Amino acid sequence: MSYFPTLAEYICVLKLIVFYFFSYLLLFRS
């Protein structure tokens, strides 16, 4: 049984990753 995430779920996860990536960058910049 294989599971394929929908486009909406993929975009949601992608937004989360981008959000944490930018907060990580800002944290170590200051």
C-alpha positions, 0 to 999 in steps of 0.5 A, a space after each residue: 500500500 503506497 500513499 501519494 500526498 495531494 498537491 495541497 498537502 505537498 504545498 502545505 509541507 513546503 510552506 512549513 519548511 520554507 518558514 522554518 528555513 527563513 526563521 533559522 536564517 534570521 536567528 543566526 544572522 542577528 
